[in-house]
Amino acid sequence: MPPQKKTTKQKKKKIQLTQSPKFIKDLKDLFKTNPLVPSATLLLEKFKGFQTIPPKWTPNTSIKSLRADGIIIYSKKKPQGYSLDSKILSDFIRNKRKIAGNTSSAQIKNKTKISSRKSTRKPDSKIKSSSVSRRKTTAEIINKIPSIPNYLIKRLSSNEIKILKMGVFDINRLPLQKIDFYLEILSSARILFDDNYKNEKMVLDYMDAKLKFLSKVSHGLHEKEGELLIVKFFKTPMNEGKFDKILKKCMKKYDLDDCASKIIKKVGSKAKKIPLSEYALRKNIVDILSKRYSKKS
């Protein structure tokens, strides 16, 4: 029997969304009928109905890509929802056509550049040593404001932009409540970006550096506030003899942990203002009692 010929399936190439005229038509028609799509779920449902999404794209990846390029934008101001930026879409289509027209000439130029680079290339060891840069300090990272593309800036509220622009000096001057408030705001804003896209990852990396520094400052301020409140509610009143009745009874057994629990109970709701867990607070009171009675003995 003659050998059977293998049938080769032609692989479909992945093209950019803005290179498909049929898809662009469906996209424009969608937002012409619905100028503002109120939710991500509804937008995904609309995209699932498209029959013109190019090969190797899914409704979900299509939305992510269009959002990353700023073609679909989300407005947080009321009325909230997703809309189409026709100007950016037109710019993308125009640029894609220019790129397609210049591809052949660009490839020839690139080949000649690569061949000329090979002849003047330095040894690998020298390249490696020159490419190593010194590590940046925390202050340098926080104080540097990256050039975030305008379509990504539009996703952020004025408050979120304000936090991103704050440097080390500005953050260190903030009170604890403000620091914690900014931490919450900036943490929530992370969901607006996807690290699968280069520009969005750059924003997320910068946000994470800012969040890390805010957390460090917050932790330090919480510790200081806790120490001051322990002095105010426990140490000073103890020195003034306000807990003497409790201490006389419970210190007979020298059970510091039991004494600390009874003193905390005596202080009542004020103890809840201290930013420490019940265990950590009790441990602090035990330390105070231990030092107090070790001096007397």
N, C-alpha and C positions, 0 to 999 in steps of 0.2 A: 504493500500500500504506500502511495506517495505521502510524504510527511505533510501534516496539516499546517497551513499557514496561520501564524498567530495574528490575531486581530489586535491592532494597536489603537487604543482610544486616544483621541486628541485631547491633551490637557488644556483646560480653560485657564487663561491668564487672569490674574487679579488686576483689575484696572481701578483707577481712582474714581470715587463717586461722581466727582464733577466732570469726568470724561464721558459719562453716560447721558446723552440728551433725553432719553426716555425717562430715566430716573429723575433728572432735574425737572422735567415737565410735571411728573407726579408730585414732587416735593413742592413746587410752586402752587400747584392746584390745591394741595392740602392746606397750605397756609393762606391761600386766597379764600377758601371756604371757612377755615378756622384761623383767623389772624392771631389768636392767642389760645394755645392748648394748655388748660389749667394744671395738668399733672403729668408726671413722668410715665405713669401707668397707661394713661390715655394716649400719650404720644407713641408709646411702644405698640399699643393695639393698632394705631393708625398705620405704623410702619409695617406691621405684620400683614396688612392688607395689600401692600405694594407687590406687584408682580414684576417690577422692573429693577429690583435691587441687583446690582452687578454680581457676577460669580465670586464665590469665596467671601462674600459679605453676609452678615446676618442683620436683622433689624436692630439688635442691641449694639453691635459694633458700628453700624452706620450712624446711629444717634451719637455715640461717643465721639466718633471721628468728626462729625459735623459740629458738635459742641466744642471740641478741641480747636477746630479751625475758626470758631466764632461765627459760623454760618447760622447755627441755631443758638439763640441766646436765651438765658433764663432771667426773668425780672423778679426780684424779691419784693419790689414795691407793689402795692395793690393797684389794679388787679394783678395777682401773681400768675405766672405761666411762661410757656415757651413760645417764642416767635422767631420769624425768619428775618435775618439781616440781608436784604436783597443786594445791597451795595457790596458787601464782602463776598457774597456768592458770585456776583458779576465779575469782581476782581479775580477770584479763583479761576473762573472759566476762561477769562482773558489770558491769565498767566499760563494756564495749562496749554492753551493753543500756541502761545509763544514758545514754550519749552519744547512742545512736540515739533515745531518748525525748525528749531535750532539744535535738535538732538544730534543729528548726523555731523554737523560742523563742530559741535562741542566735543564729541567723542574723538574726532581727529586731533583737535587741539590738546585734549587731555593726554592722548597717547604720546604726542611729541614732548609734552611737559614731563611725563613720567620717565621717558628715555633720557632726557637731559638731566633729570634729578639723579638718576642711577649713576651717571658718570661723575657727578660732584658730591656724592654721598660720603659722609664721614664714617669712621669706624663706629660700631654699635656702642662700644664702651664710652666714647666721648658723648654720643647722643644721650645715653642714659644718665650720665653725670650732669649734663647741662639741663636735662628736663626735670630733675628733682628740685622741687620748690620747698621752701621752709614751711612749717606748719603754722597756720594762722591762729592767733589768740582768739579767745571767746569774744573779746571786745571788737576785734576786727570783723568777725563774722556777723555779729549783731548790728554793728554800726553801718555796715555796707548795705545799701538799698539796691537790690538787683533791678535791672530794667525788665519789668514784667510787661508782656504784651497787653495792649489796650483791651482786647477782647476777653482776657482773663481778669483784668482789673474790674471790668463791668460786673463780674459775678460777686464781687465783695461789696459789703456795705461801707459807708463812710467811716464807721467806727472800726471796722476790721482793717481798713487801709491805714487809719491813724495808728493802730497798734503795730502794724508791720513797719511803719516809718520811725517808730520810737527806738532810740539808741540806749546804750547801757546807762548813761547819766540820767536820762529821762525816767527809765524804769526804776532805778535805785531811789528816785525821789518820791515814788508813788506809795500811798498808804496800803496796808495789807488788803483791805476790802476791795480796793481798785485792782490790785494785782490778781486776786482770785477771780474777780469779775472778768478781767481781760483774758485770763486763762480759759475760762468757760467759753467765751465768745470765739477765741481763736481755735480752740479744739473743735468746736461745732463747724467752723468754716472749712476744715480739712475735707469734709465730705463733698465739697464742691469741685474737687480736683481728682484726677486719675493719674497715678504714677506710671501708667503705660505710655503716656505721651511726654516727650522730652520737656516741653515748656511747662507743663503742669507739674512734672516731677521737680523741676527747678523751684517752683513756687512752694511745693510741699516740703522740700529740703530746707528752704529758708524758714518756713513756718515752724518746722520741727526744732530748728536751732533756737528760734525765738521762744517757743514753748518750753524748751529745756531750761533756758535761762530764767524765764518767768517762774518756773517750778522751783528752781534753786533759790531764787529770791524769796518766794512765798514760804518755802520750808524754813529758811532762816528767820523770817519775820514771825512765823508761827511759834518757833522755838523761843524767840525773845519775848513775845507776848505771853506765852505760857509761863515763862520764868517770872515775869513781872506780876502776873495774876496770882501765882503761887505765893509770892512774897506778900501781896496785898491781902489775900483771903486766908492764908494759913500761917506764914512765918511771923509776920508782924503781930497778928492777934495772939499767937502763941507766946510771943515774948511779952505781950501785955497781960498775960495771965487769963485770957478768955477761955482757954480749954483746960484749965487746971483741974476742974471737977472730974472731967472725963479721964484725964491723965492719971489722977490719983487712984482711981478705981482700976483702970485697965493695966497700968504699969506695974501693979503688984505681981502679976504673972510674967511681966516683961515680954508681952506679946505685941510687938511693934506693928505687925500687920493688922491685928484686931483693933489697936488704938487708932491707926490710920483710917480704917473703915468707919469708925465711930466719929472721928473728927470730920471726915468728908460728909457724913450724914448730918452732922450738926451745922455745917456750912450751908447745906441744902442746894437750892437751885443756882446759887452763884457759882458753884463748882462746875456747872455745865458750860459756863462761858469760857472755861479753859480748854484750848484746842488739843486735848490729850484724851486717850482712851482711859477708861476707869482703872485698868491695870497699871498704866503708865503713871497716872496721877497718884495712885496708892503707893507705888514704888518711890515716887518723889517725896511723899510725906514720911514714909519709912526712913528714907535717907536723912531727912531733917531731924526726926526723933532720935535716930541712931547717933548723930553728931551731938545733939543737945544733951543726951544722957551719958555719952562717953566722956564729955567734958566734966560733968558733975562727979563721976566716979573717979 
